[in-house]
Amino acid sequence: MKQVDIAIIGAGVVGLAVASELSGKFEDKSIVLVERHNKFGQETSSRNSEVIHGGIYYPTGSLKAKLCVDGNKRLYRFCEEWDIPHNRLGKLIIARTEEEIPVLESILIKGLDNKVFDLELLNADQARKLEPHIKAVAAVLSPSTGIIDSHSLMSRLEWLARQQGTMFAYNHEVTMVEYGSNGYQVTYRGPDGRKDKILCKWLINCAGLGADKIPSWLGMDIDQAAYRIYPCKGEYFGVSNAKSSLVSRLVYPPPLKELKGLGIHATKTLDGRLRFGPNAFYVDNLDYSVDEGHALEFYNSIKTYLPFVDFADLHPDMAGIRPKIQGPGDPVQDFAVKHEVDCGFEGLINLIGIESPGLTSSLSLASMVGDLVDR
Ligand SMILES: Cc1cc2nc3c(=O)[nH]c(=O)nc-3n(C[C@H](O)[C@H](O)[C@H](O)COP(=O)(O)OP(=O)(O)OC[C@H]3O[C@@H](n4cnc5c(N)ncnc54)[C@H](O)[C@@H]3O)c2cc1C
């Protein structure tokens, strides 16, 4: 049986960042990254808003807050170092009515609690000066929110990991994991359909929407550990005409209750397109089609703050699926990042529930895994 020191499951942005971090840190350890698709970033990491978040909304002290604030800085530095296309264009969180102004004030306080020190409260005139075409009675400006080309980011992380000796096993699907005295036996199905096994001392679970399967195969109670994944879909609609240029920043209404999503917001792509979304609804299967019937829901939300958008401007764009560990009606859940040594699984590091802001946090998550492997 083949043997490595570290096996990473999943070549999304998190698995790639972990591979880059660990291969840079531990030159003497052999590392393999196992991915079921034929290339990186075929699931959630290429189906998102590509926003570098500021870290404003998340519960203070949570991993989401800490890793997002830290990850934001790391990501901008990384982009500059490696020429990754990005734009620190800023974001407005708006109050559409006087009643929503207290929500903005609480966002401002939350931001300060989370050590996001660059937020500014704007009145209607100040907001209109920045974005003349939006309807807002007040806004919070987050200058350090931006957008990134996530494909270029992943491509660079893969390149770095390869340069540093990581082996990549694309088209390999992990179908079982067992734990014994020699470490973890990982069974996978290769491109020819045949099954084989690999033995590793460290197993890093970055499997996104499939991440709850690994602890479950090992016999962990995923409900007790709160690791069960409840896929939560988010669709986008685009505006393809000249109206895209009427907004130059990201514009968000106040976030949804229970942080199920951040509300149907307006994001810009690096090529200047205006996109709306994502909505948020739980699904049973991983279907990425966009339901055109949802256009009205989008329109009704958008017209409350972008009055220049007509229903006819909207066209289905794309969809992504959040790997939530927060089931319907549950309270907000944090990222689960844990070395499972106290459950009897020395060397198993689970990263589960890595929904937004997982892209922003990817380099910080990787650094955290680096520290856990160090011990
Ligand atoms: C609609 C939406 C919008 C978002 N917007 C933002 C945003 O603007 N900013 C932000 O910071 N974050 C955002 N996110 C969150 C961000 O996209 C994710 O946190 C991040 O992409 C997660 O990366 P990952 O590597 O953990 O998962 P993934 O990209 O899903 O990668 C997991 C990989 O594991 C592989 N895998 C799974 N099971 C197996 C197996 N058994 N064997 C082999 N391989 C396996 C999969 O094929 C996949 O490639 C958004 C998410 C969604 C859904």
Ligand as a Chemical Component Dictionary entry (heavy atoms), coordinates in Angstrom:
data_LIG
# 
_chem_comp.id                   LIG 
_chem_comp.type                 NON-POLYMER 
_chem_comp.pdbx_formal_charge   0 
_chem_comp.three_letter_code    LIG 
# 
loop_
_chem_comp_atom.comp_id 
_chem_comp_atom.atom_id 
_chem_comp_atom.alt_atom_id 
_chem_comp_atom.type_symbol 
_chem_comp_atom.charge 
_chem_comp_atom.model_Cartn_x 
_chem_comp_atom.model_Cartn_y 
_chem_comp_atom.model_Cartn_z 
_chem_comp_atom.pdbx_ordinal 
LIG C1  C1  C 0 -23.397 31.157 -3.183 1  
LIG C2  C2  C 0 -22.118 31.311 -2.422 2  
LIG C3  C3  C 0 -21.487 32.547 -2.324 3  
LIG C4  C4  C 0 -20.309 32.698 -1.615 4  
LIG N1  N1  N 0 -19.670 33.899 -1.631 5  
LIG C5  C5  C 0 -18.496 34.031 -0.967 6  
LIG C6  C6  C 0 -17.790 35.264 -1.004 7  
LIG O1  O1  O 0 -18.176 36.191 -1.713 8  
LIG N2  N2  N 0 -16.669 35.382 -0.258 9  
LIG C7  C7  C 0 -16.199 34.367 0.520  10 
LIG O2  O2  O 0 -15.227 34.563 1.232  11 
LIG N3  N3  N 0 -16.820 33.160 0.517  12 
LIG C8  C8  C 0 -17.935 32.973 -0.219 13 
LIG N4  N4  N 0 -18.564 31.756 -0.252 14 
LIG C9  C9  C 0 -17.954 30.649 0.477  15 
LIG C10 C10 C 0 -16.790 30.015 -0.290 16 
LIG O3  O3  O 0 -17.131 29.838 -1.644 17 
LIG C11 C11 C 0 -16.472 28.676 0.361  18 
LIG O4  O4  O 0 -16.283 28.863 1.738  19 
LIG C12 C12 C 0 -15.213 28.040 -0.201 20 
LIG O5  O5  O 0 -15.241 28.010 -1.591 21 
LIG C13 C13 C 0 -15.083 26.644 0.357  22 
LIG O6  O6  O 0 -13.968 26.040 -0.230 23 
LIG P1  P1  P 0 -13.666 24.520 0.051  24 
LIG O7  O7  O 0 -12.341 24.240 -0.544 25 
LIG O8  O8  O 0 -13.871 24.236 1.500  26 
LIG O9  O9  O 0 -14.836 23.723 -0.682 27 
LIG P2  P2  P 0 -15.007 23.288 -2.213 28 
LIG O10 O10 O 0 -14.635 24.343 -3.154 29 
LIG O11 O11 O 0 -16.379 22.726 -2.322 30 
LIG O12 O12 O 0 -13.963 22.106 -2.368 31 
LIG C14 C14 C 0 -14.163 20.849 -1.798 32 
LIG C15 C15 C 0 -13.585 19.841 -2.755 33 
LIG O13 O13 O 0 -13.639 18.544 -2.144 34 
LIG C16 C16 C 0 -13.885 17.604 -3.165 35 
LIG N5  N5  N 0 -14.403 16.381 -2.569 36 
LIG C17 C17 C 0 -15.519 16.256 -1.804 37 
LIG N6  N6  N 0 -15.689 14.977 -1.434 38 
LIG C18 C18 C 0 -14.658 14.275 -1.987 39 
LIG C19 C19 C 0 -14.293 12.903 -1.972 40 
LIG N7  N7  N 0 -15.021 11.985 -1.311 41 
LIG N8  N8  N 0 -13.190 12.521 -2.635 42 
LIG C20 C20 C 0 -12.423 13.445 -3.313 43 
LIG N9  N9  N 0 -12.737 14.765 -3.365 44 
LIG C21 C21 C 0 -13.835 15.172 -2.705 45 
LIG C22 C22 C 0 -14.900 18.315 -4.052 46 
LIG O14 O14 O 0 -14.934 17.741 -5.346 47 
LIG C23 C23 C 0 -14.388 19.749 -4.043 48 
LIG O15 O15 O 0 -13.536 20.016 -5.133 49 
LIG C24 C24 C 0 -19.736 31.579 -0.960 50 
LIG C25 C25 C 0 -20.359 30.332 -1.069 51 
LIG C26 C26 C 0 -21.523 30.191 -1.809 52 
LIG C27 C27 C 0 -22.152 28.847 -1.959 53 
# 
loop_
_chem_comp_bond.comp_id 
_chem_comp_bond.atom_id_1 
_chem_comp_bond.atom_id_2 
_chem_comp_bond.value_order 
_chem_comp_bond.pdbx_ordinal 
LIG C1  C2  SING 1  
LIG C2  C3  SING 2  
LIG C2  C26 DOUB 3  
LIG C3  C4  DOUB 4  
LIG C4  N1  SING 5  
LIG C4  C24 SING 6  
LIG N1  C5  DOUB 7  
LIG C5  C6  SING 8  
LIG C5  C8  SING 9  
LIG C6  O1  DOUB 10 
LIG C6  N2  SING 11 
LIG N2  C7  SING 12 
LIG C7  O2  DOUB 13 
LIG C7  N3  SING 14 
LIG N3  C8  DOUB 15 
LIG C8  N4  SING 16 
LIG N4  C9  SING 17 
LIG N4  C24 SING 18 
LIG C9  C10 SING 19 
LIG C10 O3  SING 20 
LIG C10 C11 SING 21 
LIG C11 O4  SING 22 
LIG C11 C12 SING 23 
LIG C12 O5  SING 24 
LIG C12 C13 SING 25 
LIG C13 O6  SING 26 
LIG O6  P1  SING 27 
LIG P1  O7  DOUB 28 
LIG P1  O8  SING 29 
LIG P1  O9  SING 30 
LIG O9  P2  SING 31 
LIG P2  O10 DOUB 32 
LIG P2  O11 SING 33 
LIG P2  O12 SING 34 
LIG O12 C14 SING 35 
LIG C14 C15 SING 36 
LIG C15 O13 SING 37 
LIG C15 C23 SING 38 
LIG O13 C16 SING 39 
LIG C16 N5  SING 40 
LIG C16 C22 SING 41 
LIG N5  C17 SING 42 
LIG N5  C21 SING 43 
LIG C17 N6  DOUB 44 
LIG N6  C18 SING 45 
LIG C18 C19 SING 46 
LIG C18 C21 DOUB 47 
LIG C19 N7  SING 48 
LIG C19 N8  DOUB 49 
LIG N8  C20 SING 50 
LIG C20 N9  DOUB 51 
LIG N9  C21 SING 52 
LIG C22 O14 SING 53 
LIG C22 C23 SING 54 
LIG C23 O15 SING 55 
LIG C24 C25 DOUB 56 
LIG C25 C26 SING 57 
LIG C26 C27 SING 58 
# 
